[in-house]
Amino acid sequence: MELDVKAAVADIEATPDLLERALKLSGLVTTLFQKRGFPLVVVGGSAVEFYTEGGYMSGDIDFCRKSLKAIPPRVMQEVIAELGGEGVARSWKVCGLFVDMLGILECESTLPARELETPYGVVKIIPPELALVERVLIAYYPPSKELLPTARKMMIAALGDSKFDWSEAERLAALPDFDVLSELRAMRKEVERG
């Protein structure tokens, strides 16, 4: 069955809940790029937004491409035009939300991306273990009182996730790329204590 993009855009624009709107739009964007041969993964604050079920709202949807092959600017503009979006280069406003294309996926995790089913396609999201470790890093280096609550929200989501792999999270946190194992463990204890 062919996807009716105009009807999907109208539905997304009429969706009042921002988390639901972002999930639907992520599915539609992912589907349209996938049709053109470019698989995408949601990363950064957007991944945290989805894992915390809106406990943290990023304000945009960040995508990375999975393949080494770059997405031609013409293809990006065609997809955004199909969605009725506006903007330039790799940042657009679509259905009242910002969509950013960040480049090739960098993923230190050995785990596969998680998948979320939306009405307009499957969305792949970086593993939650990586999302948590990234948030701990940016909350502590340099220390940021503004970013610490986001890391805590992601920690709460991780603690409530029966599939979360703590050994993988600790492996990532111990890598020289992150080097936040003690901070991760301390935050986990603090959140578990309530």
N, C-alpha and C positions, 0 to 999 in steps of 0.2 A: 504494500500500500504506500503510495507516494505521500510524502510529508507536505502538507499545505502550510508553507512558510508564513503567508500573510495571516492566516487564521491563528497560527502559533504566536506570532508577534502580537496580535490583538489580544489573545489570552494572557500573554505575559504582561503586557501594558496594563491590563485590567486587574492583575493580581496585586492586592493591597499589601500583603505580607512581604517584606523585603527579602527575607531568607528564601521563601518559596519562589519569589520572582527570580532571585539569583540562581537558584537550582534549575528552574525551568530554562532560563536563558543559557546557562552553562550547557545543558543538554542540547539545546538547539545549535549553539555555536559549535560544540564538539561534533555534532552530526554533520553539519554543513562542511566543516573542514575535513572530516573523515571521508566524506563523499569525494573530495578532491585529492585524497591520498595523503592527508596530513593529520595523523593522530595527535591529540592534545592531552595534556595533563594539567589539572588545576593545582596551583602551588601557592606558597606564601600565606598571607593573611586570609585569602579566600579559602584555602584548605582548613585553616583554623576555624573560620566562620562555619564551615560545613560540619566539621568534627564537633564543635561546641553547640551545634544546632541553634546558631544565632546568639549564643552567649557573648560572642565577640562579633562585631560587624565591621568588616574591612572597608566597605565603601566602594570597592571595585572587585572585578573578577580577573585574577591573574592566571594566564595560561602560558605553558611552555610547550614546544613541540617535542615529540619523542624521537623523530628521525634527524639524522645529520643533514638531510636535504633541507635547505632553507625554503621557507614559503615565499614565493614571489610576491612583491608588493601589489602587483595587479590582482592576484588571487585574493589577497587580504581585502583589497578595496571592493572587489566583486562581492565577496561574502557580506561585508558590512553594508554595501548598497542593497543587497537582497534583504537584509534585516531592517533597512530604513534607518541605519545609524549614520552618525556624523563624526568627523574627527580626521586626524591625519596620522601618517606614519604607522605607529603600532599602538595607538591609544584612541579609543572611540567611545562615544556615548550611544548606547543602544537600549531602548525600552526604559529610559531613565536611569540606567546603571552604566558605570564605566567598565570597559573591557580593555585589558592590556595584554599584548602579545610580547612576552619577555625574551624569547629566544629559545635556545636548545635546553632541554631538561638536564639539570645536574642533580644526580641522586646517589648519595653515598650509601643508601640502604640496600640490603640484599633482598628485601621483601618486595613483592609486587605492589603496584598501585592498588588502592581500594577502588571499588566501583559502586556508584550510586545510580539507581534507575530513576529516570525522570520521565515525564510524559513525552519528551522530545528526544530521548536518546540516553545512552549510558554515559555518565561522567566518570572519568578516571581522576583520582586524587592521590597526591604523594602519600606514602605510608604515614600513618599518624605518629609513628616512632620518630621519623625524621622531622615532621612538623613540630613535635614537642621539643626536640633537641635544638632546633633552630630558634624557637621562641625563648628557651632558657638562655641560649647564647646571647641573643640581642637584648634580653632583659638585664643581663649582668655585665656585658662588655660592649660599650661602657655601661656602668650602672645606670638604670633608668627606672625611676619611680613610675613613669607613665606606661612603660612596657611590661612591668612586672605583673599587673593584673591579668594581662592577656596570657602570659605564660602560665599563671595559676589556673586560668579557665581551661587551658589546653591540658594541664595536669589533671584537673577534675574529670575532663572528658576521657583521658587515658585511663584513669583509675576505674571509671565506670564501663570500660570497654573490655568485654571478656576475651576478645581476640588480640588485644594489645600485647606485644611481645617485649617484655621488660628487658630480657637479655639483649635483644637487638637495640633497644633504646640506650642501654648502658654501653654497648659496644660502640655505637655512634658517638655518644657523649665522650668516650675515652679517646676517640681519634684525635690526632693533632689538629685536624681541620676545625674541631669544635672545642675540645679540651674543657668540658664543663661537667665531668662526671660527679665531682663533689657537690656542685651546685644542683645538679639534677636530683641526686640522692637527698640532699637537704630539703629541697622543695617538696619532694615526694613525702618525706616524713612530716613536714609542716602541714601539708594539705591533708594527709591521712589523720593527723591529730585534730584537724578542724580548727 
